[in-house]
């Protein structure tokens, strides 16, 4: 009886009697039976001129087609750990449409104990099979790896970096012709820096001619093991030199500013943070916050963006365990259409398998200890302690009331109301919440006042969202709310809003509402900011060189800010962004002006 075809995204990996992993989908081995590591070092590392090519570089970018078991990348990390420039940063972009499991990768890499130190952090952050871009940062190595889980041509179209070296390591052209199409090789050239080198194990005529047609100069070299020859290809042009170190200032010390500070430090730049009232004084200052994904059954680019942002936030928060109060959350059905929406999202490939689980009313009732509708079990959601997270990421904060930003030559000056310079920097990032509109007036931000309420015990059985949210606090209490009032900027705590929050709690968890009915509530009002299309602003401010913005995060700042900050920092410093092009377009600050131009010309 014929075996079933492999599922979408499944490599159909099998282990041979020789102990080598083989792709049942493509009928080919992942690496040489002679010595896969030796082959990698000869074909890809030496073939791309490494480590000599990165000598003296502040940033070096390697692209790879065919992540496979991670062998090439583990060998690259090992070489980088031993011979990387002391202050340099290595960026890796790799593509894999059919990722193997962490367990299979560990089994494959265990053949080479000498790679154990490099393989361990790679395996610790091993990505799953959710479609899209995944970012890994192996600790202590000054390395960033972006893995695109998708077909190769789409991955290259979505990536906007430029590689200095390419490992072309798909399965053989005879078994995986799609990896070696001319359109793919043209995109490799388009995503290459001048002077880039590409290396591959194959000398197939179609590959050689394809690289030449894409603009590479191609030469055959002695092969490894039983392969007589291999290819090296060079793109004409002198390698680009790294620019001078840049100074960065960040205006705002909420979650957006803190995320920017962390992202810039990861790229080797220590920024200056300025805030009128200090870290967490605005919308990021509640005692607890729920971090869960936006549920978007459209499954388009916006849904993919929010799923990627959520996954990245969870990875980063896992490294800050003292900032995490609780794990897991339930999103309850609030309208008849929610059942179908939740079914669609839970079955999609934009989240990892099992990350979202559908629950019946009986199951949610059992979890919460009181009657509840069906919902989603969001396995990876967390409740965070904002103050602890901001303390871990911001670093020192300069207290200063900025009034405007103006160019000073090729730099940006942050001025107070008297015209005194608070800071002068090559790059300024505006991350001041709804106040960002005062510094970038052409980008409309709408203020939204929200008041949250909390009290001591009893804490809920789980974090819950249903219109509003109900979450535990660090001291065993419960926080709930929040009100939602557009175009208001008053921050005084109002008893009327405490009553509104009690009513919202009674709609969501009536038994819990009754248990705290006689308890005194504390509360806090703060101002969020939203855009016209309800998507954040993350990128360069149009017409203002050196000025960037991260704002308009709405009520999901702790979910979206970490990834979007990495995007902004990458754009500011010329590093590869973690966002696919479709996601970057959604948050581009220039999108409103571009839409207006299209309407005017239609």
Secondary structure, DSSP 8 states (H G I E B T S, - for coil): -------TT---EEE-TTS-EEETTTTEESS-TTTHHHHHIIIIIGGGTTTGGGTT-SEEEEEEE--TTSHHHHHHHHHHHHHS-TT-EEEEEEE-SS---HHHHHHHHTT-GGGHHHHHHHHHT---S-SEEEEE--TTTTEEEEEEES-HHHHHHH----EEEEEE--S-TTT-GGGG-HHHHHHHHHTEEEEEEEEES---HHHHHHHHHTTEEEEEEE-STT--EEEEEEESS----------EEEE--SHHHHHHHHHHHHTT---EEEESS-TT-STT-SS-EEE-----TT-SHHHHHHHHHHHHHHHHHHT-GGGEEEEEEEEE--STTHHHHHHHHHTSSSS-TTSEEEE-HHHHHHHHTS----EEEEEEEEEE-HHHHHHHHH--EEE----EEEEETTEEEEE-TTS-EEEEESEEEE--GGGGGGTSTTS--EEEEEEEEEESS---SSEEESSSEEEE-TTS-EEEE---EET-------HHHHHHHHHHHHHH-HHHHHHTTTS--EEEEEEEEE-TTS--EEEE-TT-TTEEEEE--TT-HHHHHHHHHHHHHHHHHT---SS-HHHHHHH-TTHHHHHHHHHHH-
